[in-house]
Amino acid sequence: MTSDVTDEGVEPIAIVGMAARVPGAADIGEFWRNLVDGVESITTFTREEQVARGASEEDVDDPSWVSKAPYVEGYDQFDAGLFGLSAREAEILNPQHRLFLETCYTALNDAGTDPARYDGSIGVYAGTGGNQYLWENLVRNKKVWATRHGIGLATANSPNYVATTVSYRLDLRGPSFTIHTACSTSLVALHLACEALRGGECDMALAGGVNVEHPPATGYIGVEGFTSPDGHCRPFDAEANGTVWGSGVGVAVLKRLEDAIADGDHIHAVVRGNAINNDGAGKVGFSAPSVDGQAAAVAQAVGLAGIDPRTIGYVEAHGTGTAMGDPIEVAALSAVYTRATQDRGWCGIGSVKSNIGHLSQAAGIISVIKAVLALKHGLIPPTINYERPNPAIDFDDTPFYVASTLSKWETDGGPRRAGVSSFGIGGTNAHVVLE
């Protein structure tokens, strides 16, 4: 679907509700406080804790094992009755489905919307992680497998049904489908929701993603260049040596801006432009990122927004903290921004992954929520674990500086604007412009 573009850009989409649960934070308020305070919400586990939680002694004793993980506390607690589920039904429902359902409910509350009283259609655009709960827990439970196998287990656990579970349990009648583009999943979900709203397919949309491991990880095997060998994620830093994978969930509630204004909604921020694409074969390998692919997505989103990129004061980057990925991302952003100006060091860049790790399918929407909070509060939170730049990134020759300290978001009198990027293994890139 292609949006109609005017001189002012595509039709703006309002974010009227948000909810999230991430490592170290049970809600958005706590998440924001942690960001402002520069908290690293990655837990260190003792050997005894790891073994007690199911890690093998062989893994824990491996020299490359890292005894750290970002995880969501209380993810296994669920108010089944609130959503009309019996205890037996809740038992087999994947924790990712439960957590996403709860977070959609919370986000609708934040939007002041009761679906039963809403006179319009509400769509659901979602993505989730793999089916670990089914294979690691239910299939191994002989009693459960003997009495509940078949279609019931499949629909309660397959990622295919995370969106339609929400539609069924909350009685939402708009489009409902699952997206899976690896790490960019939830930002692609937001893009598709915006396009559906512009196209009149629904009047409100829930967009987001969730990733939860069960049993929760207490550590991992460090893989050089891919996962951090010490449990710290260092976006753009000279010591960047890999990311840290974690659990979390985020949801945004979206409406057409003119509808949100007419309905008197509280508007957290506005999506001015959004775009997705794929790298194709223009890169060194299937899992490798592409400067050209990322730059094209960023340029399209900025162009659709109908704005000058010089009015964007901050970019919440994909920023995985890998030695190869970070320089490619900065090169792609620079290729777009330097078309508008040769000025250097005027736009902040950062990554929430330094605080909470890489939340996989939930990563993109969490980046959006962080950027929205920064826009609302007029503050740019610090990207932690940054001391000196990756030698492959010459920030002095780019429009960007790493926002490594808490700073007031100054403007020249115009609105605050931010870009948000998310890129998936396999080459699906997404970028949005927020105001």
One Martini backbone bead per residue (centre of mass of N, CA, C, O) as a GRO file, in nm:
protein
  435
    1MET     BB    1   0.097   0.036   0.022
    2THR     BB    2   0.032   0.379  -0.076
    3SER     BB    3   0.066   0.687   0.021
    4ASP     BB    4  -0.059   0.992   0.025
    5VAL     BB    5   0.107   1.291  -0.098
    6THR     BB    6   0.183   1.598   0.022
    7ASP     BB    7   0.343   1.885   0.102
    8GLU     BB    8   0.300   1.780   0.417
    9GLY     BB    9   0.257   1.490   0.363
   10VAL     BB   10   0.139   1.250   0.516
   11GLU     BB   11  -0.083   1.128   0.710
   12PRO     BB   12  -0.115   1.172   1.030
   13ILE     BB   13  -0.031   0.983   1.332
   14ALA     BB   14  -0.157   0.904   1.640
   15ILE     BB   15  -0.041   0.865   1.972
   16VAL     BB   16  -0.278   0.760   2.240
   17GLY     BB   17  -0.113   0.497   2.336
   18MET     BB   18   0.075   0.315   2.602
   19ALA     BB   19   0.283   0.013   2.658
   20ALA     BB   20   0.517  -0.151   2.899
   21ARG     BB   21   0.762  -0.427   2.941
   22VAL     BB   22   1.080  -0.429   3.096
   23PRO     BB   23   1.373  -0.438   3.203
   24GLY     BB   24   1.320  -0.290   3.522
   25ALA     BB   25   1.005  -0.249   3.410
   26ALA     BB   26   0.642  -0.239   3.456
   27ASP     BB   27   0.645   0.053   3.319
   28ILE     BB   28   0.678   0.358   3.173
   29GLY     BB   29   0.763   0.524   3.417
   30GLU     BB   30   1.003   0.342   3.501
   31PHE     BB   31   1.148   0.348   3.234
   32TRP     BB   32   1.208   0.654   3.230
   33ARG     BB   33   1.370   0.668   3.490
   34ASN     BB   34   1.596   0.477   3.395
   35LEU     BB   35   1.687   0.646   3.156
   36VAL     BB   36   1.760   0.909   3.305
   37ASP     BB   37   1.957   0.741   3.515
   38GLY     BB   38   2.125   0.519   3.359
   39VAL     BB   39   2.016   0.226   3.359
   40GLU     BB   40   2.117  -0.116   3.392
   41SER     BB   41   1.888  -0.395   3.303
   42ILE     BB   42   2.112  -0.632   3.383
   43THR     BB   43   2.133  -0.945   3.511
   44THR     BB   44   2.308  -1.111   3.768
   45PHE     BB   45   2.404  -1.455   3.805
   46THR     BB   46   2.443  -1.716   3.979
   47ARG     BB   47   2.515  -2.038   3.963
   48GLU     BB   48   2.280  -2.137   4.139
   49GLU     BB   49   2.053  -1.986   3.991
   50GLN     BB   50   2.092  -2.114   3.714
   51VAL     BB   51   2.051  -2.411   3.787
   52ALA     BB   52   1.770  -2.372   3.923
   53ARG     BB   53   1.659  -2.250   3.625
   54GLY     BB   54   1.800  -2.477   3.405
   55ALA     BB   55   2.089  -2.464   3.375
   56SER     BB   56   2.362  -2.605   3.272
   57GLU     BB   57   2.665  -2.690   3.395
   58GLU     BB   58   2.814  -2.693   3.129
   59ASP     BB   59   2.748  -2.403   3.047
   60VAL     BB   60   2.833  -2.243   3.306
   61ASP     BB   61   3.143  -2.367   3.275
   62ASP     BB   62   3.186  -2.215   3.034
   63PRO     BB   63   3.411  -1.971   2.935
   64SER     BB   64   3.174  -1.825   2.740
   65TRP     BB   65   2.995  -1.772   2.968
   66VAL     BB   66   2.717  -1.549   3.050
   67SER     BB   67   2.580  -1.420   3.370
   68LYS     BB   68   2.350  -1.265   3.183
   69ALA     BB   69   2.015  -1.091   3.185
   70PRO     BB   70   1.728  -0.968   3.031
   71TYR     BB   71   1.426  -0.941   3.227
   72VAL     BB   72   1.083  -1.011   3.312
   73GLU     BB   73   0.903  -0.955   3.575
   74GLY     BB   74   0.610  -1.142   3.612
   75TYR     BB   75   0.528  -1.284   3.334
   76ASP     BB   76   0.367  -1.541   3.486
   77GLN     BB   77   0.149  -1.336   3.552
   78PHE     BB   78  -0.221  -1.389   3.536
   79ASP     BB   79  -0.549  -1.258   3.449
   80ALA     BB   80  -0.770  -1.467   3.331
   81GLY     BB   81  -1.058  -1.355   3.404
   82LEU     BB   82  -1.043  -1.081   3.250
   83PHE     BB   83  -1.039  -1.272   2.961
   84GLY     BB   84  -1.211  -1.547   2.991
   85LEU     BB   85  -1.022  -1.755   3.133
   86SER     BB   86  -0.922  -2.039   3.231
   87ALA     BB   87  -0.687  -2.205   3.399
   88ARG     BB   88  -0.640  -2.413   3.172
   89GLU     BB   89  -0.602  -2.212   2.941
   90ALA     BB   90  -0.367  -2.049   3.070
   91GLU     BB   91  -0.158  -2.280   3.094
   92ILE     BB   92  -0.125  -2.301   2.759
   93LEU     BB   93  -0.066  -2.010   2.731
   94ASN     BB   94   0.151  -1.820   2.609
   95PRO     BB   95   0.332  -1.575   2.760
   96GLN     BB   96   0.329  -1.388   2.512
   97HIS     BB   97   0.024  -1.371   2.481
   98ARG     BB   98  -0.040  -1.268   2.760
   99LEU     BB   99   0.139  -1.010   2.759
  100PHE     BB  100   0.014  -0.881   2.508
  101LEU     BB  101  -0.275  -0.867   2.607
  102GLU     BB  102  -0.223  -0.693   2.859
  103THR     BB  103  -0.084  -0.454   2.704
  104CYS     BB  104  -0.324  -0.378   2.531
  105TYR     BB  105  -0.511  -0.313   2.764
  106THR     BB  106  -0.331  -0.088   2.885
  107ALA     BB  107  -0.318   0.091   2.630
  108LEU     BB  108  -0.623   0.146   2.613
  109ASN     BB  109  -0.638   0.283   2.885
  110ASP     BB  110  -0.440   0.512   2.810
  111ALA     BB  111  -0.651   0.598   2.572
  112GLY     BB  112  -0.951   0.578   2.686
  113THR     BB  113  -1.047   0.276   2.584
  114ASP     BB  114  -1.349   0.100   2.521
  115PRO     BB  115  -1.424  -0.140   2.302
  116ALA     BB  116  -1.736  -0.173   2.373
  117ARG     BB  117  -1.769   0.166   2.311
  118TYR     BB  118  -1.645   0.167   2.034
  119ASP     BB  119  -1.711   0.347   1.720
  120GLY     BB  120  -1.516   0.112   1.574
  121SER     BB  121  -1.229  -0.012   1.431
  122ILE     BB  122  -0.982  -0.257   1.554
  123GLY     BB  123  -0.652  -0.318   1.510
  124VAL     BB  124  -0.389  -0.583   1.476
  125TYR     BB  125  -0.023  -0.549   1.513
  126ALA     BB  126   0.205  -0.830   1.534
  127GLY     BB  127   0.485  -0.973   1.728
  128THR     BB  128   0.685  -1.273   1.794
  129GLY     BB  129   0.840  -1.513   1.924
  130GLY     BB  130   0.907  -1.810   1.981
  131ASN     BB  131   0.810  -2.167   2.083
  132GLN     BB  132   0.936  -2.249   2.369
  133TYR     BB  133   0.703  -2.326   2.562
  134LEU     BB  134   0.605  -2.575   2.415
  135TRP     BB  135   0.882  -2.744   2.402
  136GLU     BB  136   0.987  -2.694   2.715
  137ASN     BB  137   0.690  -2.772   2.857
  138LEU     BB  138   0.433  -2.910   2.728
  139VAL     BB  139   0.554  -3.157   2.576
  140ARG     BB  140   0.692  -3.263   2.855
  141ASN     BB  141   0.394  -3.280   2.952
  142LYS     BB  142   0.210  -3.557   2.964
  143LYS     BB  143  -0.063  -3.454   3.062
  144VAL     BB  144  -0.101  -3.226   2.863
  145TRP     BB  145  -0.052  -3.389   2.600
  146ALA     BB  146  -0.289  -3.597   2.647
  147THR     BB  147  -0.530  -3.358   2.681
  148ARG     BB  148  -0.412  -3.088   2.479
  149HIS     BB  149  -0.367  -3.168   2.209
  150GLY     BB  150  -0.346  -2.983   1.918
  151ILE     BB  151  -0.525  -2.706   1.843
  152GLY     BB  152  -0.501  -2.580   2.125
  153LEU     BB  153  -0.191  -2.562   2.138
  154ALA     BB  154  -0.144  -2.408   1.877
  155THR     BB  155  -0.317  -2.144   1.936
  156ALA     BB  156  -0.164  -2.091   2.224
  157ASN     BB  157   0.150  -2.071   2.072
  158SER     BB  158   0.155  -1.963   1.807
  159PRO     BB  159   0.258  -1.678   1.645
  160ASN     BB  160   0.003  -1.657   1.453
  161TYR     BB  161  -0.202  -1.581   1.727
  162VAL     BB  162  -0.141  -1.310   1.879
  163ALA     BB  163  -0.347  -1.114   1.744
  164THR     BB  164  -0.617  -1.289   1.747
  165THR     BB  165  -0.632  -1.314   2.050
  166VAL     BB  166  -0.692  -1.017   2.102
  167SER     BB  167  -0.943  -0.990   1.925
  168TYR     BB  168  -1.109  -1.201   2.080
  169ARG     BB  169  -1.077  -1.105   2.386
  170LEU     BB  170  -1.162  -0.784   2.291
  171ASP     BB  171  -1.348  -0.754   2.048
  172LEU     BB  172  -1.198  -0.706   1.761
  173ARG     BB  173  -1.281  -0.602   1.404
  174GLY     BB  174  -1.026  -0.565   1.275
  175PRO     BB  175  -0.745  -0.613   1.162
  176SER     BB  176  -0.548  -0.937   1.200
  177PHE     BB  177  -0.188  -0.971   1.230
  178THR     BB  178   0.120  -1.127   1.175
  179ILE     BB  179   0.461  -1.034   1.220
  180HIS     BB  180   0.794  -1.136   1.061
  181THR     BB  181   1.128  -0.953   1.077
  182ALA     BB  182   1.252  -0.989   1.329
  183CYS     BB  183   1.391  -0.708   1.471
  184SER     BB  184   1.161  -0.528   1.295
  185THR     BB  185   0.869  -0.614   1.358
  186SER     BB  186   0.731  -0.375   1.536
  187LEU     BB  187   0.785  -0.147   1.325
  188VAL     BB  188   0.631  -0.278   1.098
  189ALA     BB  189   0.364  -0.285   1.246
  190LEU     BB  190   0.335   0.021   1.266
  191HIS     BB  191   0.340   0.079   0.967
  192LEU     BB  192   0.087  -0.092   0.890
  193ALA     BB  193  -0.107   0.059   1.073
  194CYS     BB  194  -0.079   0.336   0.938
  195GLU     BB  195  -0.173   0.243   0.656
  196ALA     BB  196  -0.454   0.141   0.744
  197LEU     BB  197  -0.557   0.414   0.842
  198ARG     BB  198  -0.519   0.568   0.573
  199GLY     BB  199  -0.702   0.338   0.416
  200GLY     BB  200  -0.961   0.262   0.611
  201GLU     BB  201  -0.942  -0.028   0.767
  202CYS     BB  202  -0.934   0.154   1.029
  203ASP     BB  203  -0.964   0.361   1.340
  204MET     BB  204  -0.780   0.167   1.506
  205ALA     BB  205  -0.451   0.071   1.652
  206LEU     BB  206  -0.249  -0.206   1.734
  207ALA     BB  207   0.112  -0.190   1.804
  208GLY     BB  208   0.362  -0.462   1.827
  209GLY     BB  209   0.569  -0.654   2.070
  210VAL     BB  210   0.713  -0.985   2.168
  211ASN     BB  211   0.961  -1.126   2.411
  212VAL     BB  212   0.979  -1.460   2.562
  213GLU     BB  213   1.144  -1.660   2.783
  214HIS     BB  214   1.072  -2.020   2.847
  215PRO     BB  215   1.271  -2.024   3.039
  216PRO     BB  216   1.456  -1.794   3.166
  217ALA     BB  217   1.732  -1.642   3.111
  218THR     BB  218   2.080  -1.647   3.277
  219GLY     BB  219   2.234  -1.681   3.000
  220TYR     BB  220   2.524  -1.713   2.767
  221ILE     BB  221   2.689  -1.761   2.469
  222GLY     BB  222   2.961  -1.620   2.353
  223VAL     BB  223   2.983  -1.444   2.033
  224GLU     BB  224   3.187  -1.321   1.826
  225GLY     BB  225   3.031  -1.019   1.714
  226PHE     BB  226   2.729  -1.080   1.850
  227THR     BB  227   2.785  -1.144   2.156
  228SER     BB  228   2.851  -1.042   2.457
  229PRO     BB  229   3.122  -1.133   2.679
  230ASP     BB  230   2.999  -0.928   2.944
  231GLY     BB  231   2.685  -0.810   2.930
  232HIS     BB  232   2.742  -0.551   2.746
  233CYS     BB  233   2.601  -0.278   2.575
  234ARG     BB  234   2.792  -0.077   2.308
  235PRO     BB  235   2.696   0.166   2.142
  236PHE     BB  236   2.949   0.312   1.935
  237ASP     BB  237   3.183   0.176   2.069
  238ALA     BB  238   3.507   0.062   2.083
  239GLU     BB  239   3.395  -0.199   2.271
  240ALA     BB  240   3.218  -0.319   2.074
  241ASN     BB  241   3.101  -0.692   2.093
  242GLY     BB  242   2.788  -0.704   2.129
  243THR     BB  243   2.494  -0.828   2.219
  244VAL     BB  244   2.184  -0.846   2.427
  245TRP     BB  245   1.940  -1.068   2.503
  246GLY     BB  246   1.580  -1.011   2.554
  247SER     BB  247   1.287  -0.913   2.732
  248GLY     BB  248   0.957  -0.795   2.604
  249VAL     BB  249   0.701  -0.523   2.578
  250GLY     BB  250   0.499  -0.342   2.321
  251VAL     BB  251   0.246  -0.071   2.283
  252ALA     BB  252   0.049   0.104   2.037
  253VAL     BB  253  -0.192   0.364   1.992
  254LEU     BB  254  -0.379   0.437   1.690
  255LYS     BB  255  -0.462   0.744   1.501
  256ARG     BB  256  -0.595   0.969   1.334
  257LEU     BB  257  -0.537   1.289   1.393
  258GLU     BB  258  -0.816   1.411   1.333
  259ASP     BB  259  -0.964   1.213   1.524
  260ALA     BB  260  -0.814   1.274   1.788
  261ILE     BB  261  -0.897   1.568   1.800
  262ALA     BB  262  -1.208   1.530   1.781
  263ASP     BB  263  -1.200   1.326   2.049
  264GLY     BB  264  -0.991   1.438   2.271
  265ASP     BB  265  -0.719   1.317   2.274
  266HIS     BB  266  -0.432   1.203   2.399
  267ILE     BB  267  -0.116   1.310   2.264
  268HIS     BB  268   0.201   1.193   2.254
  269ALA     BB  269   0.233   1.161   1.932
  270VAL     BB  270   0.359   1.182   1.587
  271VAL     BB  271   0.334   1.030   1.276
  272ARG     BB  272   0.487   1.154   0.981
  273GLY     BB  273   0.674   0.899   0.896
  274ASN     BB  274   0.695   0.585   0.695
  275ALA     BB  275   0.918   0.293   0.631
  276ILE     BB  276   0.987   0.013   0.407
  277ASN     BB  277   1.232  -0.258   0.335
  278ASN     BB  278   1.485  -0.423   0.131
  279ASP     BB  279   1.810  -0.522   0.045
  280GLY     BB  280   1.845  -0.778  -0.083
  281ALA     BB  281   2.164  -0.848  -0.253
  282GLY     BB  282   2.316  -0.572  -0.134
  283LYS     BB  283   2.534  -0.780   0.019
  284VAL     BB  284   2.750  -1.008   0.184
  285GLY     BB  285   2.481  -1.123   0.336
  286PHE     BB  286   2.192  -1.219   0.472
  287SER     BB  287   2.271  -1.102   0.780
  288ALA     BB  288   2.359  -0.844   0.662
  289PRO     BB  289   2.395  -0.521   0.634
  290SER     BB  290   2.282  -0.208   0.460
  291VAL     BB  291   2.335   0.102   0.356
  292ASP     BB  292   2.134   0.136   0.122
  293GLY     BB  293   1.880   0.018   0.256
  294GLN     BB  294   1.867   0.206   0.502
  295ALA     BB  295   1.874   0.478   0.352
  296ALA     BB  296   1.611   0.439   0.193
  297ALA     BB  297   1.419   0.425   0.437
  298VAL     BB  298   1.489   0.696   0.562
  299ALA     BB  299   1.433   0.877   0.315
  300GLN     BB  300   1.135   0.799   0.281
  301ALA     BB  301   1.030   0.888   0.559
  302VAL     BB  302   1.119   1.184   0.537
  303GLY     BB  303   0.968   1.245   0.273
  304LEU     BB  304   0.678   1.170   0.378
  305ALA     BB  305   0.686   1.393   0.606
  306GLY     BB  306   0.775   1.678   0.482
  307ILE     BB  307   1.078   1.732   0.585
  308ASP     BB  308   1.354   1.856   0.737
  309PRO     BB  309   1.621   1.692   0.875
  310ARG     BB  310   1.712   1.947   1.052
  311THR     BB  311   1.450   1.901   1.254
  312ILE     BB  312   1.608   1.663   1.367
  313GLY     BB  313   1.738   1.592   1.706
  314TYR     BB  314   1.685   1.267   1.703
  315VAL     BB  315   1.818   0.921   1.706
  316GLU     BB  316   1.680   0.604   1.734
  317ALA     BB  317   1.864   0.341   1.713
  318HIS     BB  318   1.939   0.026   1.670
  319GLY     BB  319   2.202  -0.024   1.823
  320THR     BB  320   2.364  -0.324   1.901
  321GLY     BB  321   2.685  -0.331   1.955
  322THR     BB  322   2.840  -0.374   1.683
  323ALA     BB  323   3.117  -0.342   1.486
  324MET     BB  324   2.946  -0.346   1.211
  325GLY     BB  325   2.656  -0.222   1.246
  326ASP     BB  326   2.706   0.071   1.346
  327PRO     BB  327   2.862   0.192   1.100
  328ILE     BB  328   2.640   0.137   0.892
  329GLU     BB  329   2.420   0.312   1.021
  330VAL     BB  330   2.571   0.584   1.018
  331ALA     BB  331   2.618   0.589   0.713
  332ALA     BB  332   2.319   0.591   0.632
  333LEU     BB  333   2.232   0.847   0.781
  334SER     BB  334   2.443   1.037   0.653
  335ALA     BB  335   2.352   1.008   0.357
  336VAL     BB  336   2.085   1.165   0.417
  337TYR     BB  337   2.162   1.426   0.588
  338THR     BB  338   2.386   1.543   0.382
  339ARG     BB  339   2.172   1.644   0.169
  340ALA     BB  340   2.093   1.903   0.361
  341THR     BB  341   2.383   1.903   0.520
  342GLN     BB  342   2.729   1.988   0.639
  343ASP     BB  343   2.681   1.971   0.914
  344ARG     BB  344   2.814   1.902   1.245
  345GLY     BB  345   2.705   1.765   1.544
  346TRP     BB  346   2.358   1.819   1.584
  347CYS     BB  347   2.267   1.509   1.619
  348GLY     BB  348   2.136   1.283   1.809
  349ILE     BB  349   2.243   0.951   1.930
  350GLY     BB  350   2.089   0.628   2.015
  351SER     BB  351   2.037   0.337   2.257
  352VAL     BB  352   1.839   0.118   2.448
  353LYS     BB  353   2.032  -0.136   2.452
  354SER     BB  354   2.220  -0.031   2.682
  355ASN     BB  355   1.992  -0.090   2.908
  356ILE     BB  356   1.807  -0.375   2.789
  357GLY     BB  357   1.877  -0.466   2.529
  358HIS     BB  358   1.767  -0.707   2.294
  359LEU     BB  359   1.406  -0.756   2.212
  360SER     BB  360   1.362  -0.813   1.928
  361GLN     BB  361   1.035  -0.801   1.843
  362ALA     BB  362   1.028  -0.542   2.060
  363ALA     BB  363   1.243  -0.324   1.983
  364GLY     BB  364   1.101  -0.107   1.805
  365ILE     BB  365   0.872  -0.013   2.004
  366ILE     BB  366   1.065   0.070   2.232
  367SER     BB  367   1.203   0.294   2.072
  368VAL     BB  368   0.950   0.461   2.035
  369ILE     BB  369   0.881   0.506   2.333
  370LYS     BB  370   1.137   0.652   2.404
  371ALA     BB  371   1.104   0.885   2.199
  372VAL     BB  372   0.834   0.989   2.304
  373LEU     BB  373   0.932   1.058   2.589
  374ALA     BB  374   1.143   1.262   2.498
  375LEU     BB  375   0.948   1.457   2.358
  376LYS     BB  376   0.763   1.516   2.604
  377HIS     BB  377   1.012   1.599   2.814
  378GLY     BB  378   1.268   1.734   2.676
  379LEU     BB  379   1.463   1.471   2.679
  380ILE     BB  380   1.787   1.314   2.650
  381PRO     BB  381   1.888   1.021   2.705
  382PRO     BB  382   2.134   0.815   2.795
  383THR     BB  383   2.391   0.643   2.648
  384ILE     BB  384   2.537   0.381   2.766
  385ASN     BB  385   2.861   0.256   2.749
  386TYR     BB  386   3.004   0.534   2.662
  387GLU     BB  387   3.339   0.672   2.568
  388ARG     BB  388   3.434   0.584   2.270
  389PRO     BB  389   3.458   0.559   1.946
  390ASN     BB  390   3.430   0.384   1.691
  391PRO     BB  391   3.685   0.367   1.458
  392ALA     BB  392   3.461   0.332   1.213
  393ILE     BB  393   3.361   0.617   1.339
  394ASP     BB  394   3.334   0.956   1.217
  395PHE     BB  395   3.167   1.186   1.386
  396ASP     BB  396   3.309   1.455   1.285
  397ASP     BB  397   3.180   1.361   0.978
  398THR     BB  398   2.890   1.406   1.104
  399PRO     BB  399   2.563   1.491   1.225
  400PHE     BB  400   2.663   1.326   1.484
  401TYR     BB  401   2.601   1.245   1.833
  402VAL     BB  402   2.648   1.096   2.129
  403ALA     BB  403   2.402   1.052   2.380
  404SER     BB  404   2.572   1.021   2.697
  405THR     BB  405   2.392   1.251   2.821
  406LEU     BB  406   2.183   1.429   2.989
  407SER     BB  407   1.951   1.636   2.794
  408LYS     BB  408   1.824   1.909   2.672
  409TRP     BB  409   1.572   1.975   2.430
  410GLU     BB  410   1.654   2.180   2.189
  411THR     BB  411   1.505   2.450   2.002
  412ASP     BB  412   1.399   2.696   1.740
  413GLY     BB  413   1.062   2.670   1.795
  414GLY     BB  414   1.001   2.408   1.702
  415PRO     BB  415   0.937   2.094   1.680
  416ARG     BB  416   0.994   1.797   1.799
  417ARG     BB  417   1.219   1.548   1.646
  418ALA     BB  418   1.225   1.192   1.546
  419GLY     BB  419   1.411   0.906   1.480
  420VAL     BB  420   1.341   0.551   1.391
  421SER     BB  421   1.515   0.238   1.401
  422SER     BB  422   1.479  -0.093   1.227
  423PHE     BB  423   1.658  -0.410   1.187
  424GLY     BB  424   1.658  -0.714   1.003
  425ILE     BB  425   1.724  -1.017   0.964
  426GLY     BB  426   1.715  -1.023   0.601
  427GLY     BB  427   1.657  -0.688   0.539
  428THR     BB  428   1.431  -0.547   0.711
  429ASN     BB  429   1.343  -0.207   0.701
  430ALA     BB  430   1.283   0.063   0.949
  431HIS     BB  431   1.120   0.397   0.955
  432VAL     BB  432   1.053   0.681   1.171
  433VAL     BB  433   0.870   0.992   1.220
  434LEU     BB  434   0.860   1.208   1.497
  435GLU     BB  435   0.648   1.475   1.698
   0.00000   0.00000   0.00000
